[in-house]
Amino acid sequence: MNIVACYKIVYDEQDVVVKPDRTLSFERAALKIGDYDLNAVEAGAQLAVEHDATLIGLTAGGDSVMDSKIRKAILARGPQENVAVRDDALDMAGSLKTAHVLAAAVRNLGDVDLILCGEGSADRYAQQVGIQLGEVLGLPTINGVTSIDLEEGVARVERVAGAEVERLEIPLPAVLSVVADMNTPRIPSMKDILNAGKKPSRVLSLDEIGYENRDECIKIMSVEAPERRERTCEILEGSDDKTMQEFIARIRERL
C-alpha cells in the first residue's frame, strides 16, 4: 500500500511583520511545514506503521521546497520518501492550480492507494486543495475526517457534521482531508532527525511530472493586513435594572 501526505511550506506567522502601509514583510520569517498539514502527515505515518505501507511526503512550491531543514523536518515525521515539485510560478499559485500540480505529481508516482491532506493551509486556509485534488484525479473525496480505519480496498472514516457523527465507507484509492484535532503530530526525536538525512528526496520540475499549464482562475492583486481599529471600552457601573437595560441597549446598538 502506498500513502501520500500532501503538505505546504509556509512562513512562520509569528515572524511576519506588518508595515505601516499594511503590506506584509516576510524578510525575517522562517519557513515551516503548515500546522494543519502536520496532522495529515501524522495520520499517514500511523497508517503506514499499522498496515506496513509506504508513506510519501508531497509538496509543491518555489525555492522553499529546496530548503534542507524542511526536507529533514518532513522526513523525520514518518515518510520514507519526500517528493517536491518546484517552479517559481507555484509560490503564489491558487488552490486549483496547486491541485492540478499535485494531481500530476501523484500520477507520476504510480500506484497510490490513499492521499491525505490537511483541512487547510496555514497561510490562506482556503480549504479547497484537498477537494479539488480529488476532483482532478476523479477519486472519491471526503473532508472533515476525524478518524481513518483501512481495510482491504476501503477506508472507513468518521467526520462530524453539525451535531452528528457520520460513518462512511470510501473505496480506495481516495483523497481524505483530516481535521486538526484528529491527532497530535509527533515531535521528532534526535534519532528520527538523523535518519531523515538518509532517506531519499526528489525535486521535480513541472515538465518532469507531465503537468499541462493552466491559467489561474483567481489572480491575487495584493495581500494586506486589515486596517487597525482602536478598541473601545465602556464601563457601566451598577447592578440595578436601569443599568442592565442600558447595558442591553448598548449591545443592541453595536449588533
Backbone as CSV, one residue per row, in Angstrom:
resi,resn,N_x,N_y,N_z,CA_x,CA_y,CA_z,C_x,C_y,C_z
1,MET,0.840,-1.191,0.000,0.000,0.000,0.000,0.879,1.246,0.000
2,ASN,0.506,2.220,-0.834,1.232,3.481,-0.917,0.327,4.629,-0.468
3,ILE,0.810,5.405,0.470,0.076,6.553,1.003,0.866,7.823,0.717
4,VAL,0.174,8.862,0.285,0.791,10.171,0.027,0.198,11.192,0.986
5,ALA,1.059,11.916,1.687,0.622,13.003,2.562,1.089,14.324,1.957
6,CYS,0.138,15.159,1.566,0.464,16.449,0.965,0.694,17.494,2.051
7,TYR,1.646,18.358,1.829,1.904,19.425,2.792,2.357,20.683,2.064
8,LYS,2.217,21.819,2.750,2.610,23.097,2.178,3.656,23.748,3.073
9,ILE,4.648,24.356,2.452,5.677,25.093,3.184,5.233,26.553,3.273
10,VAL,5.155,27.066,4.483,4.651,28.422,4.713,5.641,29.191,5.582
11,TYR,5.413,30.508,5.659,6.197,31.326,6.581,5.609,31.220,7.985
12,ASP,6.475,31.247,8.967,6.022,31.234,10.353,5.318,32.562,10.635
13,GLU,4.028,32.484,10.953,3.233,33.697,11.129,3.734,34.580,12.264
14,GLN,4.462,34.005,13.218,4.982,34.802,14.322,6.075,35.765,13.878
15,ASP,6.705,35.462,12.741,7.806,36.295,12.258,7.368,37.301,11.193
16,VAL,6.123,37.255,10.777,5.638,38.169,9.730,5.451,39.562,10.325
17,VAL,5.962,40.583,9.622,5.901,41.973,10.090,4.907,42.752,9.233
18,VAL,4.000,43.478,9.893,3.050,44.330,9.186,3.655,45.722,9.052
19,LYS,3.840,46.191,7.821,4.415,47.507,7.568,3.360,48.597,7.744
20,PRO,3.803,49.860,7.857,2.846,50.961,8.025,1.795,51.042,6.916
21,ASP,2.150,50.615,5.682,1.189,50.661,4.573,0.324,49.405,4.516
22,ARG,0.398,48.574,5.566,-0.402,47.351,5.731,0.088,46.186,4.882
23,THR,1.136,46.353,4.114,1.711,45.216,3.405,2.515,44.380,4.392
24,LEU,2.800,43.133,4.004,3.462,42.202,4.905,4.914,41.991,4.499
25,SER,5.778,41.938,5.483,7.191,41.665,5.243,7.520,40.268,5.755
26,PHE,8.119,39.460,4.865,8.498,38.091,5.231,10.014,37.942,5.333
27,GLU,10.732,39.071,5.371,12.189,39.038,5.326,12.786,38.253,6.493
28,ARG,12.191,38.377,7.663,12.739,37.708,8.842,11.951,36.452,9.212
29,ALA,11.005,36.086,8.364,10.142,34.946,8.683,10.806,33.632,8.283
30,ALA,10.826,32.711,9.209,11.379,31.380,8.929,10.333,30.523,8.221
31,LEU,10.808,29.528,7.499,9.913,28.599,6.821,9.544,27.452,7.756
32,LYS,8.357,26.905,7.558,7.933,25.756,8.342,6.895,24.967,7.553
33,ILE,6.612,23.774,8.010,5.528,22.975,7.440,4.216,23.470,8.041
34,GLY,3.207,23.654,7.202,1.927,24.150,7.690,1.391,23.309,8.838
35,ASP,0.891,23.978,9.869,0.437,23.273,11.074,-0.633,22.239,10.766
36,TYR,-1.607,22.583,9.912,-2.687,21.643,9.604,-2.184,20.458,8.790
37,ASP,-1.149,20.683,7.996,-0.595,19.597,7.186,0.116,18.565,8.048
38,LEU,0.618,18.990,9.198,1.281,18.046,10.097,0.316,16.969,10.580
39,ASN,-0.967,17.317,10.691,-1.956,16.308,11.081,-2.122,15.246,10.003
40,ALA,-2.073,15.673,8.729,-2.163,14.718,7.624,-0.939,13.816,7.590
41,VAL,0.234,14.394,7.827,1.467,13.602,7.837,1.442,12.600,8.985
42,GLU,0.982,13.042,10.160,0.912,12.140,11.312,-0.085,11.011,11.060
43,ALA,-1.242,11.342,10.476,-2.227,10.303,10.150,-1.631,9.288,9.185
44,GLY,-0.901,9.773,8.190,-0.258,8.880,7.234,0.804,8.018,7.876
45,ALA,1.575,8.597,8.801,2.637,7.846,9.476,2.045,6.724,10.325
46,GLN,0.951,7.018,11.024,0.320,5.987,11.844,-0.255,4.860,10.989
47,LEU,-0.893,5.220,9.875,-1.467,4.210,8.989,-0.372,3.373,8.321
48,ALA,0.750,4.024,7.995,1.853,3.313,7.349,2.417,2.234,8.266
49,VAL,2.546,2.554,9.556,3.047,1.572,10.516,2.034,0.450,10.710
50,GLU,0.771,0.826,10.824,-0.280,-0.152,11.087,-0.466,-1.141,9.945
51,HIS,-0.287,-0.662,8.702,-0.568,-1.502,7.534,0.693,-1.824,6.719
52,ASP,1.863,-1.568,7.299,3.129,-1.850,6.612,3.132,-1.207,5.225
53,ALA,2.719,0.061,5.192,2.609,0.787,3.924,3.787,1.737,3.750
54,THR,3.926,2.247,2.541,4.945,3.254,2.232,4.297,4.630,2.263
55,LEU,4.881,5.537,3.029,4.372,6.905,3.127,5.300,7.847,2.393
56,ILE,4.729,8.658,1.505,5.494,9.633,0.725,4.985,11.034,1.044
57,GLY,5.882,11.942,1.390,5.524,13.340,1.574,5.566,14.053,0.236
58,LEU,4.552,14.862,-0.057,4.470,15.538,-1.353,4.161,17.013,-1.151
59,THR,4.944,17.873,-1.785,4.712,19.313,-1.715,4.995,19.954,-3.063
60,ALA,4.544,21.194,-3.213,4.791,21.963,-4.440,5.004,23.412,-4.051
61,GLY,5.939,24.069,-4.709,6.218,25.462,-4.382,7.409,25.982,-5.152
62,GLY,7.939,27.118,-4.698,9.107,27.724,-5.325,10.393,27.222,-4.690
63,ASP,11.325,28.133,-4.454,12.620,27.745,-3.898,12.509,27.157,-2.494
64,SER,11.403,27.414,-1.817,11.251,26.915,-0.445,11.319,25.390,-0.373
65,VAL,10.946,24.711,-1.452,10.960,23.241,-1.419,12.378,22.688,-1.423
66,MET,13.364,23.567,-1.675,14.762,23.137,-1.685,15.394,23.230,-0.301
67,ASP,14.677,23.800,0.652,15.222,24.025,1.986,15.554,22.693,2.662
68,SER,16.812,22.520,3.046,17.245,21.247,3.626,16.620,21.003,4.998
69,LYS,16.381,22.065,5.774,15.773,21.894,7.095,14.330,21.393,6.970
70,ILE,13.614,21.931,5.989,12.241,21.483,5.770,12.229,20.033,5.313
71,ARG,13.154,19.684,4.445,13.227,18.309,3.951,13.452,17.331,5.104
72,LYS,14.365,17.674,5.981,14.621,16.807,7.139,13.433,16.801,8.091
73,ALA,12.788,17.959,8.228,11.658,18.064,9.146,10.510,17.152,8.729
74,ILE,10.251,17.068,7.423,9.142,16.231,6.960,9.525,14.754,7.029
75,LEU,10.749,14.429,6.652,11.173,13.027,6.652,11.340,12.483,8.070
76,ALA,11.572,13.369,9.033,11.717,12.936,10.412,10.370,12.594,11.048
77,ARG,9.277,12.934,10.350,7.940,12.709,10.901,7.264,11.451,10.341
78,GLY,8.021,10.609,9.661,7.447,9.334,9.258,7.563,8.931,7.802
79,PRO,7.489,9.882,6.822,7.575,9.461,5.426,8.889,8.764,5.097
80,GLN,8.807,7.780,4.220,10.022,7.098,3.762,10.693,7.841,2.610
81,GLU,9.935,8.741,1.982,10.466,9.497,0.846,9.777,10.849,0.779
82,ASN,10.492,11.833,0.267,9.922,13.167,0.061,10.011,13.529,-1.416
83,VAL,8.911,14.019,-1.961,8.872,14.452,-3.363,8.379,15.892,-3.389
84,ALA,9.123,16.754,-4.065,8.769,18.165,-4.159,8.717,18.585,-5.624
85,VAL,7.709,19.358,-5.973,7.600,19.921,-7.321,7.972,21.390,-7.210
86,ARG,8.988,21.811,-7.969,9.477,23.177,-7.859,9.247,23.960,-9.138
87,ASP,8.696,25.149,-8.976,8.579,26.108,-10.070,8.287,27.470,-9.449
88,ASP,8.919,28.519,-10.001,8.732,29.858,-9.431,7.270,30.279,-9.408
89,ALA,6.497,29.829,-10.409,5.092,30.237,-10.510,4.236,29.642,-9.401
90,LEU,4.746,28.640,-8.694,3.944,27.976,-7.674,3.961,28.703,-6.332
91,ASP,4.825,29.708,-6.195,4.890,30.445,-4.937,3.561,31.101,-4.583
92,MET,2.887,31.649,-5.594,1.617,32.347,-5.361,0.464,31.654,-6.073
93,ALA,0.608,30.357,-6.317,-0.428,29.619,-7.047,-1.706,29.524,-6.227
94,GLY,-2.846,29.592,-6.923,-4.128,29.407,-6.266,-4.403,27.947,-5.994
95,SER,-5.521,27.674,-5.346,-5.824,26.299,-4.933,-6.021,25.363,-6.118
96,LEU,-6.674,25.840,-7.190,-6.949,24.953,-8.323,-5.667,24.570,-9.053
97,LYS,-4.787,25.550,-9.290,-3.527,25.228,-9.946,-2.696,24.296,-9.075
98,THR,-2.682,24.549,-7.776,-1.956,23.673,-6.861,-2.507,22.256,-6.932
99,ALA,-3.826,22.127,-6.991,-4.451,20.810,-7.075,-4.046,20.095,-8.362
100,HIS,-4.015,20.812,-9.472,-3.614,20.200,-10.752,-2.155,19.752,-10.707
101,VAL,-1.287,20.551,-10.077,0.128,20.192,-9.975,0.295,18.951,-9.094
102,LEU,-0.377,18.937,-7.954,-0.294,17.770,-7.065,-0.859,16.522,-7.741
103,ALA,-1.933,16.694,-8.516,-2.525,15.559,-9.224,-1.540,14.979,-10.235
104,ALA,-0.857,15.856,-10.960,0.142,15.387,-11.921,1.271,14.659,-11.208
105,ALA,1.665,15.172,-10.039,2.731,14.523,-9.268,2.290,13.157,-8.757
106,VAL,1.044,13.049,-8.311,0.525,11.766,-7.827,0.510,10.744,-8.954
107,ARG,0.066,11.169,-10.124,0.068,10.248,-11.273,1.488,9.799,-11.591
108,ASN,2.444,10.714,-11.445,3.838,10.404,-11.726,4.406,9.377,-10.750
109,LEU,3.830,9.333,-9.537,4.315,8.400,-8.526,3.900,6.961,-8.799
110,GLY,2.876,6.785,-9.618,2.411,5.426,-9.920,1.218,5.044,-9.073
111,ASP,1.198,3.811,-8.589,0.061,3.317,-7.811,0.035,3.964,-6.428
112,VAL,-1.025,4.714,-6.164,-1.226,5.356,-4.858,-2.599,4.942,-4.350
113,ASP,-2.661,4.449,-3.120,-3.920,3.956,-2.557,-4.670,5.009,-1.756
114,LEU,-3.938,5.934,-1.155,-4.578,6.926,-0.293,-3.790,8.226,-0.330
115,ILE,-4.508,9.331,-0.470,-3.895,10.661,-0.460,-4.500,11.445,0.693
116,LEU,-3.642,11.978,1.551,-4.084,12.716,2.726,-3.707,14.184,2.614
117,CYS,-4.619,15.049,3.022,-4.379,16.491,3.050,-4.816,17.032,4.407
118,GLY,-4.267,18.191,4.778,-4.741,18.873,5.964,-6.057,19.572,5.658
119,GLU,-6.712,20.088,6.682,-8.009,20.728,6.464,-7.879,22.058,5.725
120,GLY,-6.695,22.647,5.731,-6.469,23.905,5.019,-5.021,24.316,5.195
121,SER,-4.554,25.234,4.377,-3.174,25.697,4.514,-3.073,26.679,5.676
122,ALA,-1.890,26.772,6.262,-1.706,27.628,7.425,-1.652,29.101,7.045
123,ASP,-1.476,29.415,5.753,-1.406,30.826,5.367,-2.746,31.342,4.820
124,ARG,-3.316,30.664,3.841,-4.575,31.148,3.250,-5.808,30.460,3.823
125,TYR,-5.674,29.226,4.203,-6.756,28.446,4.798,-8.027,28.480,3.936
126,ALA,-7.845,28.255,2.627,-8.988,28.243,1.709,-9.786,26.948,1.811
127,GLN,-9.177,25.886,2.287,-9.820,24.576,2.454,-10.359,24.028,1.124
128,GLN,-9.617,24.273,0.044,-10.072,23.866,-1.278,-9.180,22.828,-1.952
129,VAL,-7.902,22.800,-1.622,-6.958,21.970,-2.374,-7.319,20.487,-2.309
130,GLY,-7.635,19.981,-1.119,-7.957,18.563,-0.992,-9.158,18.167,-1.830
131,ILE,-10.214,18.978,-1.767,-11.433,18.694,-2.530,-11.165,18.774,-4.037
132,GLN,-10.444,19.809,-4.451,-10.152,19.971,-5.872,-9.184,18.903,-6.366
133,LEU,-8.265,18.471,-5.520,-7.338,17.406,-5.901,-8.098,16.116,-6.204
134,GLY,-9.060,15.786,-5.354,-9.871,14.600,-5.601,-10.671,14.704,-6.882
135,GLU,-11.193,15.900,-7.151,-11.975,16.113,-8.377,-11.090,15.951,-9.609
136,VAL,-9.894,16.527,-9.573,-8.984,16.434,-10.725,-8.578,14.982,-10.977
137,LEU,-8.335,14.239,-9.894,-7.927,12.846,-10.039,-9.105,11.921,-10.322
138,GLY,-10.316,12.430,-10.130,-11.502,11.593,-10.334,-11.656,10.529,-9.269
139,LEU,-11.274,10.865,-8.024,-11.316,9.900,-6.925,-12.349,10.303,-5.881
140,PRO,-12.880,9.331,-5.121,-13.755,9.676,-4.002,-13.033,10.621,-3.045
141,THR,-13.724,11.649,-2.588,-13.092,12.689,-1.775,-13.970,13.050,-0.590
142,ILE,-13.368,13.041,0.596,-14.091,13.379,1.818,-13.241,14.354,2.632
143,ASN,-13.871,15.402,3.159,-13.146,16.327,4.032,-13.700,16.233,5.454
144,GLY,-13.053,16.950,6.370,-13.506,16.947,7.753,-13.338,15.621,8.465
145,VAL,-12.387,14.799,8.023,-12.227,13.446,8.565,-11.591,13.490,9.954
146,THR,-12.204,12.762,10.897,-11.690,12.717,12.268,-11.029,11.393,12.616
147,SER,-11.290,10.341,11.850,-10.625,9.052,12.081,-10.646,8.239,10.798
148,ILE,-9.626,7.376,10.649,-9.492,6.545,9.446,-9.144,5.129,9.864
149,ASP,-9.863,4.166,9.297,-9.574,2.752,9.509,-9.543,2.085,8.142
150,LEU,-8.393,1.562,7.768,-8.227,0.969,6.441,-8.438,-0.539,6.497
151,GLU,-9.183,-1.041,5.519,-9.321,-2.470,5.307,-9.085,-2.735,3.819
152,GLU,-9.196,-3.960,3.424,-8.884,-4.327,2.039,-9.756,-3.552,1.063
153,GLY,-9.130,-2.576,0.392,-9.825,-1.842,-0.665,-10.750,-0.741,-0.223
154,VAL,-10.898,-0.500,1.088,-11.808,0.550,1.557,-11.202,1.298,2.743
155,ALA,-11.692,2.516,2.932,-11.345,3.304,4.115,-12.638,3.609,4.853
156,ARG,-12.703,3.209,6.102,-13.850,3.553,6.939,-13.483,4.793,7.750
157,VAL,-14.212,5.857,7.525,-13.863,7.135,8.134,-15.033,7.682,8.934
158,GLU,-14.705,8.575,9.840,-15.709,9.321,10.586,-15.460,10.809,10.380
159,ARG,-16.539,11.559,10.408,-16.413,13.005,10.407,-17.629,13.602,11.104
160,VAL,-17.437,14.773,11.671,-18.503,15.443,12.402,-19.230,16.389,11.458
161,ALA,-20.548,16.249,11.408,-21.380,17.120,10.577,-22.431,17.757,11.493
162,GLY,-22.130,18.967,11.942,-23.035,19.617,12.876,-23.018,18.894,14.205
163,ALA,-24.191,18.419,14.632,-24.290,17.698,15.904,-24.233,16.189,15.707
164,GLU,-23.954,15.748,14.488,-23.955,14.323,14.182,-22.559,13.845,13.798
165,VAL,-22.331,12.557,13.976,-21.095,11.915,13.543,-21.424,10.990,12.378
166,GLU,-20.820,11.248,11.240,-21.036,10.412,10.057,-19.979,9.315,9.998
167,ARG,-20.421,8.109,9.697,-19.509,6.989,9.476,-19.667,6.542,8.033
168,LEU,-18.582,6.671,7.286,-18.638,6.448,5.841,-17.641,5.379,5.420
169,GLU,-17.990,4.630,4.380,-17.092,3.640,3.790,-16.712,4.126,2.403
170,ILE,-15.428,4.405,2.207,-14.937,5.002,0.975,-14.064,4.008,0.231
171,PRO,-14.370,3.720,-1.035,-13.499,2.824,-1.807,-12.153,3.490,-2.101
172,LEU,-11.108,2.699,-2.075,-9.776,3.199,-2.384,-9.441,2.949,-3.851
173,PRO,-8.612,3.817,-4.453,-7.938,4.979,-3.873,-8.897,6.142,-3.625
174,ALA,-8.515,7.008,-2.677,-9.362,8.128,-2.302,-8.501,9.275,-1.793
175,VAL,-9.124,10.448,-1.697,-8.471,11.643,-1.139,-9.225,12.036,0.121
176,LEU,-8.521,12.109,1.254,-9.145,12.448,2.524,-8.459,13.671,3.124
177,SER,-9.247,14.633,3.560,-8.711,15.804,4.264,-9.056,15.664,5.745
178,VAL,-8.041,15.685,6.598,-8.235,15.425,8.023,-8.288,16.729,8.805
179,VAL,-8.998,16.724,9.927,-9.132,17.916,10.755,-7.952,18.029,11.713
180,ALA,-7.798,19.218,12.295,-6.632,19.493,13.127,-6.635,18.718,14.437
181,ASP,-7.824,18.427,14.983,-7.858,17.719,16.265,-7.956,16.208,16.101
182,MET,-7.647,15.715,14.912,-7.668,14.271,14.690,-6.557,13.575,15.473
183,ASN,-5.408,14.232,15.580,-4.263,13.640,16.261,-3.334,14.739,16.757
184,THR,-2.300,14.322,17.452,-1.248,15.244,17.897,0.023,14.902,17.135
185,PRO,0.467,15.777,16.225,1.673,15.483,15.450,2.863,15.212,16.364
186,ARG,3.627,14.221,15.991,4.782,13.831,16.792,5.880,14.883,16.751
187,ILE,6.673,14.915,17.801,7.893,15.724,17.829,9.049,14.784,17.528
188,PRO,9.739,14.975,16.419,10.800,14.036,16.030,11.902,13.950,17.082
189,SER,12.360,12.730,17.329,13.491,12.523,18.227,14.793,12.787,17.470
190,MET,15.896,12.822,18.199,17.189,13.015,17.550,17.470,11.882,16.564
191,LYS,17.065,10.661,16.923,17.249,9.521,16.020,16.452,9.717,14.740
192,ASP,15.215,10.208,14.873,14.382,10.461,13.690,15.034,11.493,12.774
193,ILE,15.594,12.535,13.383,16.218,13.612,12.603,17.462,13.104,11.880
194,LEU,18.262,12.289,12.567,19.472,11.745,11.944,19.113,10.782,10.812
195,ASN,18.084,9.967,11.035,17.669,9.024,9.988,17.060,9.737,8.789
196,ALA,16.474,10.922,9.023,15.849,11.675,7.932,16.857,12.037,6.851
197,GLY,18.106,12.275,7.269,19.133,12.629,6.292,19.507,11.492,5.369
198,LYS,19.120,10.268,5.726,19.437,9.106,4.902,18.307,8.716,3.957
199,LYS,17.161,9.348,4.124,16.002,8.998,3.298,16.036,9.745,1.972
200,PRO,15.483,9.153,0.899,15.511,9.793,-0.427,14.575,10.993,-0.515
201,SER,15.001,11.982,-1.261,14.187,13.169,-1.503,14.423,13.626,-2.934
202,ARG,13.337,13.858,-3.656,13.445,14.261,-5.056,12.787,15.611,-5.278
203,VAL,13.390,16.414,-6.150,12.805,17.679,-6.583,12.547,17.585,-8.077
204,LEU,11.294,17.709,-8.478,10.903,17.537,-9.868,10.405,18.857,-10.447
205,SER,10.534,18.994,-11.740,10.001,20.173,-12.438,8.594,19.860,-12.936
206,LEU,7.907,20.899,-13.400,6.563,20.698,-13.943,6.598,19.802,-15.170
207,ASP,7.644,19.940,-15.963,7.769,19.097,-17.154,7.970,17.633,-16.777
208,GLU,8.719,17.392,-15.724,9.027,16.015,-15.329,7.792,15.275,-14.809
209,ILE,6.834,15.993,-14.260,5.623,15.320,-13.778,4.520,15.315,-14.833
210,GLY,4.806,15.912,-15.996,3.821,15.923,-17.075,2.681,16.894,-16.853
211,TYR,2.968,17.999,-16.174,1.921,18.985,-15.896,1.625,19.808,-17.142
212,GLU,0.338,19.918,-17.456,-0.098,20.764,-18.560,-0.493,22.125,-18.010
213,ASN,0.172,23.158,-18.482,-0.020,24.502,-17.933,-1.477,24.942,-18.035
214,ARG,-1.978,25.515,-16.948,-3.353,26.011,-16.893,-3.354,27.418,-16.324
215,ASP,-4.234,28.239,-16.856,-4.349,29.603,-16.349,-5.010,29.594,-14.975
216,GLU,-4.587,30.539,-14.152,-5.196,30.678,-12.830,-6.622,31.200,-12.967
217,CYS,-7.511,30.666,-12.128,-8.890,31.166,-12.094,-8.991,32.451,-11.279
218,ILE,-8.058,32.607,-10.344,-8.059,33.766,-9.460,-6.694,34.426,-9.528
219,LYS,-6.681,35.742,-9.639,-5.440,36.494,-9.655,-5.334,37.300,-8.364
220,ILE,-4.256,37.107,-7.630,-4.051,37.830,-6.378,-3.473,39.211,-6.699
221,MET,-4.203,40.232,-6.360,-3.775,41.593,-6.642,-2.851,42.134,-5.550
222,SER,-3.155,41.821,-4.296,-2.322,42.271,-3.185,-2.689,41.489,-1.936
223,VAL,-1.772,41.477,-0.990,-2.015,40.865,0.303,-1.706,41.913,1.365
224,GLU,-2.713,42.300,2.104,-2.547,43.361,3.100,-3.182,42.958,4.416
225,ALA,-2.649,43.498,5.490,-3.250,43.291,6.805,-4.501,44.161,6.914
226,PRO,-5.478,43.758,7.709,-6.678,44.588,7.880,-6.348,45.911,8.554
227,GLU,-7.172,46.902,8.328,-6.958,48.203,8.954,-7.071,48.077,10.469
228,ARG,-6.193,48.773,11.144,-6.211,48.730,12.597,-7.312,49.638,13.130
229,ARG,-8.007,49.133,14.100,-9.069,49.916,14.724,-8.822,49.994,16.229
230,GLU,-8.997,51.185,16.744,-8.846,51.350,18.181,-10.016,50.680,18.893
231,ARG,-9.708,49.894,19.872,-10.758,49.220,20.620,-11.423,50.190,21.600
232,THR,-12.707,50.122,21.655,-13.449,50.970,22.581,-13.748,50.205,23.867
233,CYS,-13.849,50.949,24.927,-14.139,50.329,26.220,-15.091,51.243,26.998
234,GLU,-16.255,50.753,27.265,-17.219,51.498,28.055,-17.548,50.715,29.314
235,ILE,-17.531,51.371,30.428,-17.802,50.722,31.706,-19.090,51.294,32.296
236,LEU,-20.023,50.405,32.563,-21.277,50.796,33.201,-21.263,50.263,34.627
237,GLU,-21.421,51.147,35.570,-21.391,50.743,36.971,-22.803,50.654,37.538
238,GLY,-23.006,49.637,38.340,-24.308,49.462,38.958,-24.878,48.091,38.655
239,SER,-25.787,47.632,39.491,-26.410,46.325,39.304,-27.932,46.411,39.316
240,ASP,-28.461,47.641,39.191,-29.912,47.790,39.202,-30.480,47.553,37.811
241,ASP,-31.790,47.515,37.696,-32.450,47.237,36.417,-32.146,48.295,35.371
242,LYS,-32.034,49.548,35.799,-31.762,50.627,34.848,-30.406,50.429,34.175
243,THR,-29.400,50.042,34.965,-28.058,49.801,34.410,-28.077,48.619,33.445
244,MET,-28.794,47.564,33.808,-28.881,46.393,32.946,-29.579,46.705,31.636
245,GLN,-30.624,47.509,31.683,-31.331,47.896,30.468,-30.442,48.740,29.570
246,GLU,-29.658,49.615,30.190,-28.725,50.437,29.405,-27.651,49.563,28.771
247,PHE,-27.188,48.560,29.532,-26.191,47.626,29.008,-26.733,46.877,27.790
248,ILE,-27.949,46.406,27.888,-28.585,45.667,26.787,-28.754,46.584,25.573
249,ALA,-29.148,47.830,25.820,-29.333,48.785,24.727,-28.022,49.053,23.995
250,ARG,-26.910,49.178,24.740,-25.599,49.399,24.104,-25.204,48.206,23.235
251,ILE,-25.484,47.000,23.732,-25.162,45.794,22.965,-25.958,45.780,21.661
252,ARG,-27.231,46.099,21.738,-28.076,46.099,20.540,-27.610,47.128,19.521
253,GLU,-27.130,48.256,19.965,-26.625,49.304,19.062,-25.476,48.789,18.207
254,ARG,-24.640,47.968,18.824,-23.438,47.514,18.127,-23.670,46.244,17.307
255,LEU,-24.803,45.611,17.543,-25.124,44.446,16.743,-25.895,44.832,15.486
